[in-house]
Protein backbone atom coordinates (compact mmCIF):
# COMPACT_ATOMS: atom_id res chain seq x y z
CA UNK A 1 0.00 0.00 0.00
CA UNK A 2 1.28 3.47 -0.96
CA UNK A 3 1.50 5.14 2.43
CA UNK A 4 5.06 6.45 2.09
CA UNK A 5 5.36 10.06 3.19
CA UNK A 6 1.82 10.13 4.52
CA UNK A 7 1.13 12.72 7.21
CA UNK A 8 -1.74 14.83 8.45
CA UNK A 9 -1.12 17.62 5.93
CA UNK A 10 -1.14 15.18 3.02
CA UNK A 11 -4.35 13.54 4.27
CA UNK A 12 -6.05 16.94 4.54
CA UNK A 13 -4.76 17.97 1.11
CA UNK A 14 -6.15 14.84 -0.52
CA UNK A 15 -9.41 15.24 1.40
CA UNK A 16 -9.66 18.79 0.03
CA UNK A 17 -9.17 17.58 -3.54
CA UNK A 18 -11.73 14.83 -3.02
CA UNK A 19 -14.23 17.26 -1.47
CA UNK A 20 -13.88 19.47 -4.55
CA UNK A 21 -14.58 16.48 -6.79
CA UNK A 22 -17.54 14.93 -4.97
CA UNK A 23 -18.79 17.65 -2.62
CA UNK A 24 -18.06 18.14 1.07
CA UNK A 25 -21.19 16.30 2.18
CA UNK A 26 -20.19 13.25 0.12
CA UNK A 27 -16.64 13.08 1.43
CA UNK A 28 -16.29 9.67 3.10
CA UNK A 29 -13.28 8.10 4.78
CA UNK A 30 -13.47 4.90 2.72
CA UNK A 31 -12.95 6.86 -0.51
CA UNK A 32 -10.22 9.00 1.07
CA UNK A 33 -8.32 5.95 2.29
CA UNK A 34 -8.61 4.35 -1.14
CA UNK A 35 -7.31 7.53 -2.77
CA UNK A 36 -4.32 7.49 -0.42
CA UNK A 37 -3.68 3.80 -1.00
CA UNK A 38 -4.22 2.79 2.62
CA UNK A 39 -6.85 0.99 4.68
CA UNK A 40 -9.42 3.14 6.40
CA UNK A 41 -8.21 2.37 9.97
CA UNK A 42 -4.79 3.74 9.00
CA UNK A 43 -6.34 7.17 8.52
CA UNK A 44 -6.77 7.44 12.27
CA UNK A 45 -3.01 7.73 12.64
CA UNK A 46 -3.39 11.15 11.02
CA UNK A 47 -6.92 12.34 11.90
CA UNK A 48 -9.00 11.86 15.02
CA UNK A 49 -12.47 11.76 13.41
CA UNK A 50 -14.53 12.89 10.45
CA UNK A 51 -15.46 16.00 12.44
CA UNK A 52 -11.76 16.66 13.01
CA UNK A 53 -11.08 16.23 9.31
CA UNK A 54 -13.84 18.71 8.46
CA UNK A 55 -12.33 21.18 10.91
CA UNK A 56 -8.88 20.77 9.33
CA UNK A 57 -10.41 21.23 5.87
CA UNK A 58 -12.08 24.43 7.06
CA UNK A 59 -8.82 25.84 8.42
CA UNK A 60 -6.97 24.93 5.23
CA UNK A 61 -9.69 26.43 3.02
CA UNK A 62 -9.95 29.68 5.01
CA UNK A 63 -6.19 30.10 4.93
CA UNK A 64 -6.04 29.52 1.18
CA UNK A 65 -8.98 31.81 0.43
CA UNK A 66 -7.42 34.53 2.57
CA UNK A 67 -4.18 34.21 0.63
CA UNK A 68 -6.06 34.35 -2.68
CA UNK A 69 -7.81 37.57 -1.60
CA UNK A 70 -4.56 39.08 -0.37
CA UNK A 71 -2.75 38.35 -3.64
CA UNK A 72 -5.65 39.79 -5.63
CA UNK A 73 -5.58 43.06 -3.70
CA UNK A 74 -1.80 43.64 -3.58
CA UNK A 75 -0.84 46.92 -5.23
CA UNK A 76 -4.47 47.91 -5.75
CA UNK A 77 -6.85 50.15 -3.88
CA UNK A 78 -10.46 51.24 -3.88
CA UNK A 79 -12.73 49.96 -6.63
CA UNK A 80 -9.83 48.27 -8.43
CA UNK A 81 -8.96 46.23 -5.33
CA UNK A 82 -12.59 45.29 -4.64
CA UNK A 83 -13.13 44.22 -8.25
CA UNK A 84 -9.95 42.13 -8.33
CA UNK A 85 -10.72 40.56 -4.97
CA UNK A 86 -14.30 39.77 -6.02
CA UNK A 87 -13.18 37.98 -9.17
CA UNK A 88 -10.50 36.07 -7.27
CA UNK A 89 -13.07 35.01 -4.65
CA UNK A 90 -15.50 33.77 -7.28
CA UNK A 91 -12.84 31.96 -9.31
CA UNK A 92 -11.47 30.17 -6.24
CA UNK A 93 -14.94 29.18 -5.03
CA UNK A 94 -15.90 27.80 -8.45
CA UNK A 95 -12.63 25.91 -8.78
CA UNK A 96 -12.84 24.54 -5.21
CA UNK A 97 -16.53 24.02 -4.40
CA UNK A 98 -15.94 21.50 -1.61
CA UNK A 99 -13.28 23.62 0.04
CA UNK A 100 -15.42 26.72 -0.41
CA UNK A 101 -18.21 25.03 1.52
CA UNK A 102 -15.72 24.11 4.23
CA UNK A 103 -14.46 27.70 4.41
CA UNK A 104 -17.90 28.83 5.58
CA UNK A 105 -17.86 26.69 8.72
CA UNK A 106 -17.71 28.71 11.92
CA UNK A 107 -14.80 28.01 14.29
CA UNK A 108 -15.62 26.00 17.39
CA UNK A 109 -15.36 28.03 20.61
CA UNK A 110 -11.73 28.09 21.77
CA UNK A 111 -10.26 26.88 18.47
CA UNK A 112 -7.60 29.56 18.24
CA UNK A 113 -6.09 28.41 14.96
CA UNK A 114 -9.45 28.37 13.19
CA UNK A 115 -10.38 31.74 14.69
CA UNK A 116 -7.04 33.21 13.54
CA UNK A 117 -7.38 32.11 9.90
CA UNK A 118 -11.02 33.24 9.87
CA UNK A 119 -10.05 36.71 11.11
CA UNK A 120 -7.08 36.91 8.74
CA UNK A 121 -9.28 36.41 5.67
CA UNK A 122 -11.78 39.01 6.88
CA UNK A 123 -8.94 41.42 7.69
CA UNK A 124 -7.87 41.41 4.03
CA UNK A 125 -11.35 42.65 3.13
CA UNK A 126 -11.29 45.20 5.96
CA UNK A 127 -7.94 46.54 4.78
CA UNK A 128 -9.23 47.05 1.24
CA UNK A 129 -12.39 48.78 2.47
CA UNK A 130 -10.31 51.23 4.53
CA UNK A 131 -9.95 53.26 1.32
CA UNK A 132 -13.59 54.23 1.80
CA UNK A 133 -12.89 55.75 5.25
CA UNK A 134 -15.52 53.65 6.99
CA UNK A 135 -15.24 53.28 10.74
CA UNK A 136 -16.96 51.35 13.50
CA UNK A 137 -20.34 49.90 12.57
CA UNK A 138 -20.13 51.34 9.06
CA UNK A 139 -17.00 49.30 8.42
CA UNK A 140 -18.57 46.15 9.89
CA UNK A 141 -21.69 46.64 7.78
CA UNK A 142 -19.58 47.04 4.62
CA UNK A 143 -17.56 43.89 5.36
CA UNK A 144 -20.75 41.91 6.00
CA UNK A 145 -22.35 43.25 2.83
CA UNK A 146 -19.29 42.39 0.73
CA UNK A 147 -19.06 38.84 2.07
CA UNK A 148 -22.82 38.27 1.79
CA UNK A 149 -22.94 39.64 -1.75
CA UNK A 150 -20.18 37.36 -3.00
CA UNK A 151 -21.31 34.32 -1.03
CA UNK A 152 -24.89 34.66 -2.25
CA UNK A 153 -23.90 34.88 -5.89
CA UNK A 154 -21.34 32.07 -5.71
CA UNK A 155 -23.69 29.80 -3.77
CA UNK A 156 -26.41 30.17 -6.38
CA UNK A 157 -23.90 29.73 -9.20
CA UNK A 158 -22.33 26.56 -7.81
CA UNK A 159 -25.81 25.14 -7.18
CA UNK A 160 -26.66 25.65 -10.87
CA UNK A 161 -29.42 28.12 -10.05
CA UNK A 162 -28.62 30.60 -12.84
CA UNK A 163 -30.52 29.07 -15.75
CA UNK A 164 -31.80 32.12 -17.57
CA UNK A 165 -30.08 33.13 -20.78
CA UNK A 166 -28.41 36.31 -19.46
CA UNK A 167 -24.62 36.04 -19.25
CA UNK A 168 -23.56 35.07 -15.72
CA UNK A 169 -20.21 36.89 -15.97
CA UNK A 170 -22.01 40.10 -16.92
CA UNK A 171 -24.38 39.65 -13.98
CA UNK A 172 -21.41 39.26 -11.65
CA UNK A 173 -19.69 42.37 -13.05
CA UNK A 174 -22.86 44.37 -12.47
CA UNK A 175 -23.21 43.00 -8.95
CA UNK A 176 -19.67 44.07 -8.06
CA UNK A 177 -20.11 47.51 -9.64
CA UNK A 178 -23.37 47.94 -7.73
CA UNK A 179 -21.70 47.04 -4.45
CA UNK A 180 -18.89 49.53 -5.11
CA UNK A 181 -21.38 52.27 -5.97
CA UNK A 182 -23.30 51.54 -2.77
CA UNK A 183 -20.22 51.89 -0.59
CA UNK A 184 -20.44 55.66 -0.79
CA UNK A 185 -23.76 55.43 1.07
CA UNK A 186 -22.53 53.36 4.02
CA UNK A 187 -21.12 56.25 6.03
CA UNK A 188 -24.15 58.43 5.25
CA UNK A 189 -26.89 56.06 6.42
CA UNK A 190 -28.37 56.39 9.87
CA UNK A 191 -29.12 53.46 12.12
CA UNK A 192 -32.83 52.51 12.28
CA UNK A 193 -34.59 54.42 15.04
CA UNK A 194 -31.84 57.01 15.40
CA UNK A 195 -32.75 60.66 15.64
CA UNK A 196 -32.79 62.40 12.26
C-alpha positions in Angstrom: 0.0 0.0 0.0 1.3 3.5 -1.0 1.5 5.1 2.4 5.1 6.4 2.1 5.4 10.1 3.2 1.8 10.1 4.5 1.1 12.7 7.2 -1.7 14.8 8.4 -1.1 17.6 5.9 -1.1 15.2 3.0 -4.3 13.5 4.3 -6.0 16.9 4.5 -4.8 18.0 1.1 -6.2 14.8 -0.5 -9.4 15.2 1.4 -9.7 18.8 0.0 -9.2 17.6 -3.5 -11.7 14.8 -3.0 -14.2 17.3 -1.5 -13.9 19.5 -4.5 -14.6 16.5 -6.8 -17.5 14.9 -5.0 -18.8 17.6 -2.6 -18.1 18.1 1.1 -21.2 16.3 2.2 -20.2 13.2 0.1 -16.6 13.1 1.4 -16.3 9.7 3.1 -13.3 8.1 4.8 -13.5 4.9 2.7 -13.0 6.9 -0.5 -10.2 9.0 1.1 -8.3 5.9 2.3 -8.6 4.4 -1.1 -7.3 7.5 -2.8 -4.3 7.5 -0.4 -3.7 3.8 -1.0 -4.2 2.8 2.6 -6.8 1.0 4.7 -9.4 3.1 6.4 -8.2 2.4 10.0 -4.8 3.7 9.0 -6.3 7.2 8.5 -6.8 7.4 12.3 -3.0 7.7 12.6 -3.4 11.2 11.0 -6.9 12.3 11.9 -9.0 11.9 15.0 -12.5 11.8 13.4 -14.5 12.9 10.5 -15.5 16.0 12.4 -11.8 16.7 13.0 -11.1 16.2 9.3 -13.8 18.7 8.5 -12.3 21.2 10.9 -8.9 20.8 9.3 -10.4 21.2 5.9 -12.1 24.4 7.1 -8.8 25.8 8.4 -7.0 24.9 5.2 -9.7 26.4 3.0 -10.0 29.7 5.0 -6.2 30.1 4.9 -6.0 29.5 1.2 -9.0 31.8 0.4 -7.4 34.5 2.6 -4.2 34.2 0.6 -6.1 34.4 -2.7 -7.8 37.6 -1.6 -4.6 39.1 -0.4 -2.8 38.3 -3.6 -5.7 39.8 -5.6 -5.6 43.1 -3.7 -1.8 43.6 -3.6 -0.8 46.9 -5.2 -4.5 47.9 -5.8 -6.9 50.1 -3.9 -10.5 51.2 -3.9 -12.7 50.0 -6.6 -9.8 48.3 -8.4 -9.0 46.2 -5.3 -12.6 45.3 -4.6 -13.1 44.2 -8.2 -9.9 42.1 -8.3 -10.7 40.6 -5.0 -14.3 39.8 -6.0 -13.2 38.0 -9.2 -10.5 36.1 -7.3 -13.1 35.0 -4.7 -15.5 33.8 -7.3 -12.8 32.0 -9.3 -11.5 30.2 -6.2 -14.9 29.2 -5.0 -15.9 27.8 -8.5 -12.6 25.9 -8.8 -12.8 24.5 -5.2 -16.5 24.0 -4.4 -15.9 21.5 -1.6 -13.3 23.6 0.0 -15.4 26.7 -0.4 -18.2 25.0 1.5 -15.7 24.1 4.2 -14.5 27.7 4.4 -17.9 28.8 5.6 -17.9 26.7 8.7 -17.7 28.7 11.9 -14.8 28.0 14.3 -15.6 26.0 17.4 -15.4 28.0 20.6 -11.7 28.1 21.8 -10.3 26.9 18.5 -7.6 29.6 18.2 -6.1 28.4 15.0 -9.5 28.4 13.2 -10.4 31.7 14.7 -7.0 33.2 13.5 -7.4 32.1 9.9 -11.0 33.2 9.9 -10.1 36.7 11.1 -7.1 36.9 8.7 -9.3 36.4 5.7 -11.8 39.0 6.9 -8.9 41.4 7.7 -7.9 41.4 4.0 -11.4 42.7 3.1 -11.3 45.2 6.0 -7.9 46.5 4.8 -9.2 47.1 1.2 -12.4 48.8 2.5 -10.3 51.2 4.5 -9.9 53.3 1.3 -13.6 54.2 1.8 -12.9 55.8 5.2 -15.5 53.7 7.0 -15.2 53.3 10.7 -17.0 51.4 13.5 -20.3 49.9 12.6 -20.1 51.3 9.1 -17.0 49.3 8.4 -18.6 46.2 9.9 -21.7 46.6 7.8 -19.6 47.0 4.6 -17.6 43.9 5.4 -20.7 41.9 6.0 -22.3 43.3 2.8 -19.3 42.4 0.7 -19.1 38.8 2.1 -22.8 38.3 1.8 -22.9 39.6 -1.7 -20.2 37.4 -3.0 -21.3 34.3 -1.0 -24.9 34.7 -2.2 -23.9 34.9 -5.9 -21.3 32.1 -5.7 -23.7 29.8 -3.8 -26.4 30.2 -6.4 -23.9 29.7 -9.2 -22.3 26.6 -7.8 -25.8 25.1 -7.2 -26.7 25.6 -10.9 -29.4 28.1 -10.0 -28.6 30.6 -12.8 -30.5 29.1 -15.7 -31.8 32.1 -17.6 -30.1 33.1 -20.8 -28.4 36.3 -19.5 -24.6 36.0 -19.3 -23.6 35.1 -15.7 -20.2 36.9 -16.0 -22.0 40.1 -16.9 -24.4 39.6 -14.0 -21.4 39.3 -11.7 -19.7 42.4 -13.1 -22.9 44.4 -12.5 -23.2 43.0 -9.0 -19.7 44.1 -8.1 -20.1 47.5 -9.6 -23.4 47.9 -7.7 -21.7 47.0 -4.5 -18.9 49.5 -5.1 -21.4 52.3 -6.0 -23.3 51.5 -2.8 -20.2 51.9 -0.6 -20.4 55.7 -0.8 -23.8 55.4 1.1 -22.5 53.4 4.0 -21.1 56.3 6.0 -24.2 58.4 5.2 -26.9 56.1 6.4 -28.4 56.4 9.9 -29.1 53.5 12.1 -32.8 52.5 12.3 -34.6 54.4 15.0 -31.8 57.0 15.4 -32.7 60.7 15.6 -32.8 62.4 12.3 
